[in-house]
Amino acid sequence: MQRRRFIRLAGGGLVAAAVAGPLAACSAFEVPPGAVAAWQPPAADTELRRWLLAHALLAPNPHNMQPWLADLRTPGEITLRLDPQRLLPATDPYGRQILMGAGAFLELLLMAAAERGQRAELALFPDGEPAERLDGRAFARVRLAADAGVPRDPLFAQVLRRRTDRRAYDPARPPSVADGQALQAAAAPFALRFGLAGSTAADAPRLQAIRTIAREAWRLELTTEAPMMESMKVLRIGAAEIDRHRDGITITRPLLVALARTGLFDRSRFPAPDSQATQGQIDEFDAVTAATPAYLWLVSEGNRRAQQVDAGRAYVRVNLAGSAVGLAMHPNQQSLQEYPEVAGPYRAIHELLGAPAPKFTVQMLARVGHLPAGTAAQPPAPRRGLARQFGA
Ligand SMILES: Cc1cc2nc3c(=O)[nH]c(=O)nc-3n(C[C@H](O)[C@H](O)[C@H](O)COP(=O)(O)O)c2cc1C
């Protein structure tokens, strides 16, 4: 029954009938300006620590959950924790990726501090590292002190321009060798191995092998109930939901918005693996993957909590360096996740990248390339913003 209704909708008639009113306004299919207001530069007179946080909250982070909490009670200090309500236990059972997002947040905060002539003294996990599961302890404490001699970071200029871009890239325009070197240099402050496949013809077999693993891992994620339902819970479909939450996975595609509005997209139920909706997403990802001209990765030897934070710090720098040279980027973490159903691709990607587990951990795998000529700029992803997230 549900399938027949869906096909009729995909055919067009019923959708048009159901959404004729809201369609006229059109705004249901756009990200509302308030949801992305955080990407405007903060007012110059914003209190120093809040000015730093206003930049840090633009960090890339898994499913855009923005799980960061800041304690500002001690003057000159920022203590950072994670919101236990905003973790992703199905796709990220050990919180490795959440800590990478925390690292990205921290890196932007430290860059912003330098920008304001502040020396930042950083203590990672000041009360001890979490064990297998994340706990309520702080992931970082930052003490600030004015120091006009602190060097500014040229990557700071990209903070408001950085994006994750999930669209297809130009298959014929991989990053140049020089661009690859710029990305590598951005990650150099951290003890991680940076790799890139796609800049030279000799990379072709490895590039193809990465594509195969990425596709299989994506298929597994979409057809495994726990990770799929975790994503379904944080879908924000249409302008009103996007504006209400300002986090999660943003969907503005008219058909899905229409289905959600008319109650025909039931997000409480695991979609059948052979459903049209799931197959459509797999096909779409396959096409984007086939056109991907290059992948980059970051590998740590070991997998300590501090290394996971460093991997996030390194990734945001690579993302910013990409933005500076006009490269789009898109993490593809499915094969790096630790839930049992994806163990095959996990092993395969580690072997392929010369990083056998458990000695090594591939912390990041991301698509990288140029958008096809004439493609419009990618709008930013929603953020809750300074006041909503950290109080007025
Ligand atoms: C550790 C980490 C893992 C991520 N994994 C994925 C992923 O597998 N697929 C994806 O589409 N985006 C992934 N992202 C990107 C986030 O979804 C993105 O940063 C977030 O939605 C906010 O968007 P923005 O980066 O454009 O600000 C990841 C980001 C981080 C930091």
The ligand as an ORCA input file, in Angstrom:
! r2SCAN-3c Opt
* xyz 0 1
  C      34.412     13.328     11.915
  C      33.460     13.760     10.835
  C      32.781     12.797     10.099
  C      31.909     13.157      9.075
  N      31.318     12.192      8.313
  C      30.519     12.536      7.281
  C      30.010     11.543      6.404
  O      30.309     10.361      6.528
  N      29.176     11.933      5.408
  C      28.854     13.245      5.217
  O      28.089     13.544      4.307
  N      29.369     14.226      6.007
  C      30.194     13.895      7.025
  N      30.747     14.867      7.808
  C      30.457     16.273      7.522
  C      29.360     16.798      8.441
  O      28.133     16.204      8.131
  C      29.315     18.324      8.301
  O      30.501     18.855      8.840
  C      28.121     18.940      9.015
  O      26.915     18.540      8.415
  C      28.166     20.460      9.012
  O      28.316     20.939      7.706
  P      29.514     21.903      7.287
  O      30.786     21.090      7.367
  O      29.214     22.310      5.882
  O      29.549     23.044      8.233
  C      31.653     14.526      8.827
  C      32.325     15.502      9.581
  C      33.226     15.126     10.568
  C      33.967     16.182     11.342
*
